[in-house]
Amino acid sequence: MFLLKETFIGVSEELSHSEHAYVLPPVVQPDHVLGFLEVINNLTGTVDPMYLGDILGEKIDLLPHVIDVASHLGLIEVLENGNVRLTQLGKEIVDGDVQRVKERMRKIIDKIEPFRTIIKVLRRKKRIIVEEFMEIAERFYPYNTTEAVKTILEWGAFAELFRMSPDDEYVFIT
């Protein structure tokens, strides 16, 4: 119990520095963002998002979240007329091989929460118990923690930022 109390205090300290940061929607997977970038690139790099829902085959309510994530990562810019355009970084992601994409994502993902907090904690500790990881997730996603944890782990594995131990007891920095 002492460890969890100590952990919770450490998490609170980490969160206080970034309480106004953008938080990843719990439904947006890396594949959503990468597929979105690919479609924009195939459509000359600038497109009206109204037409993207049909092309991407996603639920219409997911698209605004994907646009927000891509924008906060600096992969697209939203123009005054509402169209979206790939940034230079977005083009590099679309044109890059898998390892280069993962490398670029590792460099930019800490612009959004909960990755900023998780990365800070893991850099300091190298590994955390799953309960501490769950506490961090619960701070950002109090109502849909289970879904959010899956998304966070998906992004962490994709970008090779962190991974869960085979026994599901720890989360390690990679």
Buried (B, 14 or more C-beta within 10 A) or exposed (E): EEEEEEBBEBBEEBBEEBEEBBBBBBBBBBEBBBBBBEBBBEEEBBBEBEEBBEBBEBEEEBBEBBBBBBBBBBBBBBEEEEBBBBBEBBBBBBEBEEEEBBEBBBEBBBEBBBBBBBBBBBEEBEBBBBEBBBBBBBBBBEEEBEEBBBBBBBBBBBBEBBBBEEEEEBBBBE
